[in-house]
Amino acid sequence: MLLGRHDADPNMGHPEGFQTPLSLAVMNGHKEVVRKLVKRGDADPNIADLESGQTPLWWAPRNGHHGMVRILMERDDLIINQ
């Protein structure tokens, strides 16, 4: 599984959608993937996707995934006001 590999870049976006794995997981409601990426520590929660310019923290409530806001808030480096 890629989440366990330390040589996989969790901040690289998909070439067709321009979202990071964290953004995609938040957007699609994959709570356990979000939790693992947040705990991994090197997945940057502040990277905005190139298409909309929005971060995972914006996508979570927008798509009705309010529990993911709490998970994202566990990060000390989360920027709330952009």
Backbone as XML, in Angstrom:
<?xml version="1.0"?>
<chain id="A" units="angstrom">
  <residue number="1" name="MET">
    <atom name="N" x="0.840" y="-1.177" z="0.000"/>
    <atom name="CA" x="0.000" y="0.000" z="0.000"/>
    <atom name="C" x="0.889" y="1.246" z="0.000"/>
  </residue>
  <residue number="2" name="LEU">
    <atom name="N" x="0.550" y="2.197" z="-0.806"/>
    <atom name="CA" x="1.374" y="3.391" z="-0.957"/>
    <atom name="C" x="1.465" y="4.223" z="0.313"/>
  </residue>
  <residue number="3" name="LEU">
    <atom name="N" x="0.447" y="4.190" z="1.169"/>
    <atom name="CA" x="0.494" y="4.991" z="2.394"/>
    <atom name="C" x="1.636" y="4.568" z="3.307"/>
  </residue>
  <residue number="4" name="GLY">
    <atom name="N" x="2.044" y="3.325" z="3.227"/>
    <atom name="CA" x="3.123" y="2.834" z="4.065"/>
    <atom name="C" x="4.509" y="3.045" z="3.480"/>
  </residue>
  <residue number="5" name="ARG">
    <atom name="N" x="4.581" y="3.488" z="2.254"/>
    <atom name="CA" x="5.879" y="3.688" z="1.606"/>
    <atom name="C" x="6.387" y="5.094" z="1.876"/>
  </residue>
  <residue number="6" name="HIS">
    <atom name="N" x="7.632" y="5.174" z="2.283"/>
    <atom name="CA" x="8.222" y="6.480" z="2.570"/>
    <atom name="C" x="8.849" y="7.127" z="1.337"/>
  </residue>
  <residue number="7" name="ASP">
    <atom name="N" x="8.920" y="6.369" z="0.251"/>
    <atom name="CA" x="9.467" y="6.938" z="-0.983"/>
    <atom name="C" x="8.372" y="7.456" z="-1.917"/>
  </residue>
  <residue number="8" name="ALA">
    <atom name="N" x="7.120" y="7.354" z="-1.504"/>
    <atom name="CA" x="6.002" y="7.886" z="-2.293"/>
    <atom name="C" x="5.699" y="9.307" z="-1.810"/>
  </residue>
  <residue number="9" name="ASP">
    <atom name="N" x="5.594" y="10.235" z="-2.747"/>
    <atom name="CA" x="5.361" y="11.638" z="-2.408"/>
    <atom name="C" x="3.857" y="11.882" z="-2.225"/>
  </residue>
  <residue number="10" name="PRO">
    <atom name="N" x="3.392" y="12.121" z="-0.977"/>
    <atom name="CA" x="1.970" y="12.326" z="-0.736"/>
    <atom name="C" x="1.474" y="13.711" z="-1.156"/>
  </residue>
  <residue number="11" name="ASN">
    <atom name="N" x="2.369" y="14.554" z="-1.642"/>
    <atom name="CA" x="1.978" y="15.903" z="-2.051"/>
    <atom name="C" x="1.935" y="16.076" z="-3.566"/>
  </residue>
  <residue number="12" name="MET">
    <atom name="N" x="2.194" y="14.996" z="-4.280"/>
    <atom name="CA" x="2.157" y="15.071" z="-5.736"/>
    <atom name="C" x="0.720" y="14.923" z="-6.211"/>
  </residue>
  <residue number="13" name="GLY">
    <atom name="N" x="0.299" y="15.847" z="-7.040"/>
    <atom name="CA" x="-1.059" y="15.809" z="-7.556"/>
    <atom name="C" x="-1.209" y="14.874" z="-8.741"/>
  </residue>
  <residue number="14" name="HIS">
    <atom name="N" x="-2.420" y="14.451" z="-8.968"/>
    <atom name="CA" x="-2.748" y="13.627" z="-10.121"/>
    <atom name="C" x="-2.648" y="14.502" z="-11.378"/>
  </residue>
  <residue number="15" name="PRO">
    <atom name="N" x="-1.997" y="14.033" z="-12.420"/>
    <atom name="CA" x="-1.784" y="14.873" z="-13.596"/>
    <atom name="C" x="-3.070" y="15.353" z="-14.282"/>
  </residue>
  <residue number="16" name="GLU">
    <atom name="N" x="-4.154" y="14.618" z="-14.164"/>
    <atom name="CA" x="-5.394" y="15.029" z="-14.825"/>
    <atom name="C" x="-6.284" y="15.893" z="-13.935"/>
  </residue>
  <residue number="17" name="GLY">
    <atom name="N" x="-6.156" y="15.769" z="-12.627"/>
    <atom name="CA" x="-7.061" y="16.492" z="-11.754"/>
    <atom name="C" x="-6.395" y="17.530" z="-10.880"/>
  </residue>
  <residue number="18" name="PHE">
    <atom name="N" x="-5.085" y="17.474" z="-10.778"/>
    <atom name="CA" x="-4.317" y="18.464" z="-10.043"/>
    <atom name="C" x="-4.607" y="18.482" z="-8.542"/>
  </residue>
  <residue number="19" name="GLN">
    <atom name="N" x="-5.135" y="17.395" z="-7.985"/>
    <atom name="CA" x="-5.354" y="17.323" z="-6.547"/>
    <atom name="C" x="-4.347" y="16.361" z="-5.917"/>
  </residue>
  <residue number="20" name="THR">
    <atom name="N" x="-3.980" y="16.670" z="-4.667"/>
    <atom name="CA" x="-3.101" y="15.773" z="-3.928"/>
    <atom name="C" x="-3.925" y="14.589" z="-3.429"/>
  </residue>
  <residue number="21" name="PRO">
    <atom name="N" x="-3.266" y="13.511" z="-3.021"/>
    <atom name="CA" x="-4.001" y="12.389" z="-2.444"/>
    <atom name="C" x="-4.866" y="12.811" z="-1.249"/>
  </residue>
  <residue number="22" name="LEU">
    <atom name="N" x="-4.370" y="13.743" z="-0.419"/>
    <atom name="CA" x="-5.157" y="14.190" z="0.730"/>
    <atom name="C" x="-6.415" y="14.906" z="0.275"/>
  </residue>
  <residue number="23" name="SER">
    <atom name="N" x="-6.300" y="15.794" z="-0.691"/>
    <atom name="CA" x="-7.486" y="16.481" z="-1.215"/>
    <atom name="C" x="-8.491" y="15.496" z="-1.789"/>
  </residue>
  <residue number="24" name="LEU">
    <atom name="N" x="-8.012" y="14.550" z="-2.582"/>
    <atom name="CA" x="-8.910" y="13.566" z="-3.185"/>
    <atom name="C" x="-9.606" y="12.718" z="-2.124"/>
  </residue>
  <residue number="25" name="ALA">
    <atom name="N" x="-8.861" y="12.322" z="-1.102"/>
    <atom name="CA" x="-9.461" y="11.518" z="-0.029"/>
    <atom name="C" x="-10.533" y="12.306" z="0.716"/>
  </residue>
  <residue number="26" name="VAL">
    <atom name="N" x="-10.264" y="13.575" z="0.994"/>
    <atom name="CA" x="-11.246" y="14.424" z="1.678"/>
    <atom name="C" x="-12.471" y="14.625" z="0.789"/>
  </residue>
  <residue number="27" name="MET">
    <atom name="N" x="-12.247" y="14.967" z="-0.456"/>
    <atom name="CA" x="-13.348" y="15.229" z="-1.385"/>
    <atom name="C" x="-14.273" y="14.031" z="-1.540"/>
  </residue>
  <residue number="28" name="ASN">
    <atom name="N" x="-13.705" y="12.839" z="-1.480"/>
    <atom name="CA" x="-14.484" y="11.626" z="-1.723"/>
    <atom name="C" x="-14.907" y="10.897" z="-0.457"/>
  </residue>
  <residue number="29" name="GLY">
    <atom name="N" x="-14.632" y="11.482" z="0.703"/>
    <atom name="CA" x="-15.120" y="10.914" z="1.955"/>
    <atom name="C" x="-14.386" y="9.687" z="2.458"/>
  </residue>
  <residue number="30" name="HIS">
    <atom name="N" x="-13.127" y="9.527" z="2.106"/>
    <atom name="CA" x="-12.339" y="8.374" z="2.547"/>
    <atom name="C" x="-11.655" y="8.701" z="3.881"/>
  </residue>
  <residue number="31" name="LYS">
    <atom name="N" x="-12.428" y="8.598" z="4.942"/>
    <atom name="CA" x="-11.999" y="9.033" z="6.272"/>
    <atom name="C" x="-10.721" y="8.347" z="6.756"/>
  </residue>
  <residue number="32" name="GLU">
    <atom name="N" x="-10.613" y="7.043" z="6.569"/>
    <atom name="CA" x="-9.432" y="6.325" z="7.055"/>
    <atom name="C" x="-8.182" y="6.707" z="6.275"/>
  </residue>
  <residue number="33" name="VAL">
    <atom name="N" x="-8.318" y="6.965" z="4.998"/>
    <atom name="CA" x="-7.171" y="7.415" z="4.197"/>
    <atom name="C" x="-6.737" y="8.798" z="4.676"/>
  </residue>
  <residue number="34" name="VAL">
    <atom name="N" x="-7.708" y="9.678" z="4.924"/>
    <atom name="CA" x="-7.394" y="11.015" z="5.439"/>
    <atom name="C" x="-6.665" y="10.890" z="6.767"/>
  </residue>
  <residue number="35" name="ARG">
    <atom name="N" x="-7.180" y="10.049" z="7.650"/>
    <atom name="CA" x="-6.556" y="9.862" z="8.964"/>
    <atom name="C" x="-5.105" y="9.386" z="8.813"/>
  </residue>
  <residue number="36" name="LYS">
    <atom name="N" x="-4.879" y="8.423" z="7.927"/>
    <atom name="CA" x="-3.518" y="7.895" z="7.734"/>
    <atom name="C" x="-2.585" y="8.945" z="7.133"/>
  </residue>
  <residue number="37" name="LEU">
    <atom name="N" x="-3.078" y="9.706" z="6.175"/>
    <atom name="CA" x="-2.241" y="10.748" z="5.575"/>
    <atom name="C" x="-1.906" y="11.841" z="6.583"/>
  </residue>
  <residue number="38" name="VAL">
    <atom name="N" x="-2.868" y="12.223" z="7.405"/>
    <atom name="CA" x="-2.628" y="13.257" z="8.426"/>
    <atom name="C" x="-1.610" y="12.755" z="9.441"/>
  </residue>
  <residue number="39" name="LYS">
    <atom name="N" x="-1.752" y="11.518" z="9.880"/>
    <atom name="CA" x="-0.817" y="10.961" z="10.864"/>
    <atom name="C" x="0.555" y="10.705" z="10.263"/>
  </residue>
  <residue number="40" name="ARG">
    <atom name="N" x="0.607" y="10.477" z="8.974"/>
    <atom name="CA" x="1.889" y="10.239" z="8.304"/>
    <atom name="C" x="2.833" y="11.430" z="8.503"/>
  </residue>
  <residue number="41" name="GLY">
    <atom name="N" x="2.269" y="12.634" z="8.491"/>
    <atom name="CA" x="3.059" y="13.814" z="8.813"/>
    <atom name="C" x="3.660" y="14.559" z="7.642"/>
  </residue>
  <residue number="42" name="ASP">
    <atom name="N" x="3.863" y="13.889" z="6.514"/>
    <atom name="CA" x="4.488" y="14.598" z="5.398"/>
    <atom name="C" x="3.494" y="14.962" z="4.296"/>
  </residue>
  <residue number="43" name="ALA">
    <atom name="N" x="2.228" y="14.657" z="4.490"/>
    <atom name="CA" x="1.193" y="15.087" z="3.547"/>
    <atom name="C" x="0.751" y="16.490" z="3.959"/>
  </residue>
  <residue number="44" name="ASP">
    <atom name="N" x="1.055" y="17.466" z="3.145"/>
    <atom name="CA" x="0.792" y="18.865" z="3.478"/>
    <atom name="C" x="-0.699" y="19.180" z="3.338"/>
  </residue>
  <residue number="45" name="PRO">
    <atom name="N" x="-1.387" y="19.518" z="4.443"/>
    <atom name="CA" x="-2.820" y="19.796" z="4.391"/>
    <atom name="C" x="-3.145" y="21.180" z="3.826"/>
  </residue>
  <residue number="46" name="ASN">
    <atom name="N" x="-2.129" y="21.965" z="3.518"/>
    <atom name="CA" x="-2.335" y="23.334" z="3.052"/>
    <atom name="C" x="-2.188" y="23.508" z="1.546"/>
  </residue>
  <residue number="47" name="ILE">
    <atom name="N" x="-1.941" y="22.419" z="0.835"/>
    <atom name="CA" x="-1.780" y="22.519" z="-0.613"/>
    <atom name="C" x="-3.157" y="22.612" z="-1.265"/>
  </residue>
  <residue number="48" name="ALA">
    <atom name="N" x="-3.352" y="23.694" z="-1.998"/>
    <atom name="CA" x="-4.607" y="23.889" z="-2.729"/>
    <atom name="C" x="-4.526" y="23.164" z="-4.068"/>
  </residue>
  <residue number="49" name="ASP">
    <atom name="N" x="-5.660" y="22.622" z="-4.503"/>
    <atom name="CA" x="-5.634" y="21.978" z="-5.813"/>
    <atom name="C" x="-5.567" y="23.042" z="-6.903"/>
  </residue>
  <residue number="50" name="LEU">
    <atom name="N" x="-4.951" y="22.697" z="-7.997"/>
    <atom name="CA" x="-4.675" y="23.669" z="-9.057"/>
    <atom name="C" x="-5.927" y="24.100" z="-9.818"/>
  </residue>
  <residue number="51" name="GLU">
    <atom name="N" x="-6.930" y="23.247" z="-9.824"/>
    <atom name="CA" x="-8.136" y="23.568" z="-10.591"/>
    <atom name="C" x="-9.010" y="24.599" z="-9.884"/>
  </residue>
  <residue number="52" name="SER">
    <atom name="N" x="-9.296" y="24.377" z="-8.598"/>
    <atom name="CA" x="-10.211" y="25.277" z="-7.878"/>
    <atom name="C" x="-9.490" y="26.235" z="-6.939"/>
  </residue>
  <residue number="53" name="GLY">
    <atom name="N" x="-8.247" y="25.896" z="-6.574"/>
    <atom name="CA" x="-7.519" y="26.725" z="-5.623"/>
    <atom name="C" x="-7.926" y="26.495" z="-4.183"/>
  </residue>
  <residue number="54" name="GLN">
    <atom name="N" x="-8.618" y="25.397" z="-3.909"/>
    <atom name="CA" x="-9.117" y="25.111" z="-2.561"/>
    <atom name="C" x="-8.291" y="24.023" z="-1.878"/>
  </residue>
  <residue number="55" name="THR">
    <atom name="N" x="-8.235" y="24.103" z="-0.552"/>
    <atom name="CA" x="-7.485" y="23.149" z="0.255"/>
    <atom name="C" x="-8.404" y="22.046" z="0.781"/>
  </residue>
  <residue number="56" name="PRO">
    <atom name="N" x="-7.829" y="20.976" z="1.331"/>
    <atom name="CA" x="-8.656" y="19.927" z="1.925"/>
    <atom name="C" x="-9.596" y="20.456" z="3.018"/>
  </residue>
  <residue number="57" name="LEU">
    <atom name="N" x="-9.145" y="21.445" z="3.791"/>
    <atom name="CA" x="-10.001" y="21.998" z="4.846"/>
    <atom name="C" x="-11.232" y="22.674" z="4.255"/>
  </residue>
  <residue number="58" name="TRP">
    <atom name="N" x="-11.136" y="23.223" z="3.070"/>
    <atom name="CA" x="-12.290" y="23.823" z="2.405"/>
    <atom name="C" x="-13.218" y="22.732" z="1.870"/>
  </residue>
  <residue number="59" name="TRP">
    <atom name="N" x="-12.632" y="21.677" z="1.280"/>
    <atom name="CA" x="-13.427" y="20.614" z="0.675"/>
    <atom name="C" x="-14.219" y="19.794" z="1.685"/>
  </residue>
  <residue number="60" name="ALA">
    <atom name="N" x="-13.676" y="19.581" z="2.866"/>
    <atom name="CA" x="-14.327" y="18.696" z="3.839"/>
    <atom name="C" x="-15.769" y="19.125" z="4.144"/>
  </residue>
  <residue number="61" name="PRO">
    <atom name="N" x="-16.016" y="20.329" z="4.657"/>
    <atom name="CA" x="-17.410" y="20.696" z="4.930"/>
    <atom name="C" x="-18.222" y="20.932" z="3.658"/>
  </residue>
  <residue number="62" name="ARG">
    <atom name="N" x="-17.565" y="21.375" z="2.621"/>
    <atom name="CA" x="-18.257" y="21.620" z="1.349"/>
    <atom name="C" x="-18.928" y="20.349" z="0.828"/>
  </residue>
  <residue number="63" name="ASN">
    <atom name="N" x="-18.264" y="19.213" z="1.037"/>
    <atom name="CA" x="-18.796" y="17.937" z="0.573"/>
    <atom name="C" x="-19.505" y="17.158" z="1.678"/>
  </residue>
  <residue number="64" name="GLY">
    <atom name="N" x="-19.760" y="17.830" z="2.819"/>
    <atom name="CA" x="-20.506" y="17.196" z="3.905"/>
    <atom name="C" x="-19.699" y="16.251" z="4.764"/>
  </residue>
  <residue number="65" name="HIS">
    <atom name="N" x="-18.386" y="16.349" z="4.732"/>
    <atom name="CA" x="-17.510" y="15.466" z="5.502"/>
    <atom name="C" x="-16.980" y="16.203" z="6.731"/>
  </residue>
  <residue number="66" name="HIS">
    <atom name="N" x="-17.891" y="16.565" z="7.614"/>
    <atom name="CA" x="-17.543" y="17.393" z="8.774"/>
    <atom name="C" x="-16.585" y="16.692" z="9.738"/>
  </residue>
  <residue number="67" name="GLY">
    <atom name="N" x="-16.653" y="15.379" z="9.826"/>
    <atom name="CA" x="-15.733" y="14.643" z="10.694"/>
    <atom name="C" x="-14.286" y="14.769" z="10.236"/>
  </residue>
  <residue number="68" name="MET">
    <atom name="N" x="-14.094" y="15.001" z="8.968"/>
    <atom name="CA" x="-12.741" y="15.147" z="8.451"/>
    <atom name="C" x="-12.120" y="16.474" z="8.856"/>
  </residue>
  <residue number="69" name="VAL">
    <atom name="N" x="-12.958" y="17.463" z="9.135"/>
    <atom name="CA" x="-12.434" y="18.741" z="9.633"/>
    <atom name="C" x="-11.694" y="18.484" z="10.935"/>
  </residue>
  <residue number="70" name="ARG">
    <atom name="N" x="-12.272" y="17.678" z="11.810"/>
    <atom name="CA" x="-11.625" y="17.351" z="13.090"/>
    <atom name="C" x="-10.293" y="16.632" z="12.871"/>
  </residue>
  <residue number="71" name="ILE">
    <atom name="N" x="-10.270" y="15.730" z="11.911"/>
    <atom name="CA" x="-9.037" y="15.000" z="11.614"/>
    <atom name="C" x="-7.972" y="15.969" z="11.100"/>
  </residue>
  <residue number="72" name="LEU">
    <atom name="N" x="-8.341" y="16.845" z="10.189"/>
    <atom name="CA" x="-7.388" y="17.818" z="9.653"/>
    <atom name="C" x="-6.888" y="18.761" z="10.744"/>
  </residue>
  <residue number="73" name="MET">
    <atom name="N" x="-7.749" y="19.091" z="11.694"/>
    <atom name="CA" x="-7.380" y="20.013" z="12.767"/>
    <atom name="C" x="-6.337" y="19.418" z="13.719"/>
  </residue>
  <residue number="74" name="GLU">
    <atom name="N" x="-6.076" y="18.125" z="13.608"/>
    <atom name="CA" x="-5.042" y="17.490" z="14.429"/>
    <atom name="C" x="-3.644" y="17.961" z="14.036"/>
  </residue>
  <residue number="75" name="ARG">
    <atom name="N" x="-3.514" y="18.501" z="12.833"/>
    <atom name="CA" x="-2.214" y="18.948" z="12.351"/>
    <atom name="C" x="-1.876" y="20.322" z="12.922"/>
  </residue>
  <residue number="76" name="ASP">
    <atom name="N" x="-0.679" y="20.446" z="13.468"/>
    <atom name="CA" x="-0.215" y="21.733" z="14.013"/>
    <atom name="C" x="0.096" y="22.744" z="12.915"/>
  </residue>
  <residue number="77" name="ASP">
    <atom name="N" x="0.363" y="22.260" z="11.716"/>
    <atom name="CA" x="0.748" y="23.149" z="10.635"/>
    <atom name="C" x="-0.410" y="23.534" z="9.710"/>
  </residue>
  <residue number="78" name="LEU">
    <atom name="N" x="-1.639" y="23.207" z="10.107"/>
    <atom name="CA" x="-2.800" y="23.521" z="9.288"/>
    <atom name="C" x="-3.043" y="25.031" z="9.298"/>
  </residue>
  <residue number="79" name="ILE">
    <atom name="N" x="-3.161" y="25.601" z="8.115"/>
    <atom name="CA" x="-3.468" y="27.034" z="7.988"/>
    <atom name="C" x="-4.970" y="27.160" z="7.820"/>
  </residue>
  <residue number="80" name="ILE">
    <atom name="N" x="-5.601" y="27.857" z="8.747"/>
    <atom name="CA" x="-7.063" y="27.959" z="8.731"/>
    <atom name="C" x="-7.534" y="29.115" z="7.867"/>
  </residue>
  <residue number="81" name="ASN">
    <atom name="N" x="-6.883" y="30.240" z="7.918"/>
    <atom name="CA" x="-7.277" y="31.414" z="7.116"/>
    <atom name="C" x="-6.294" y="31.603" z="5.979"/>
  </residue>
  <residue number="82" name="GLN">
    <atom name="N" x="-6.791" y="31.459" z="4.760"/>
    <atom name="CA" x="-5.909" y="31.661" z="3.597"/>
    <atom name="C" x="-6.428" y="32.807" z="2.776"/>
  </residue>
</chain>
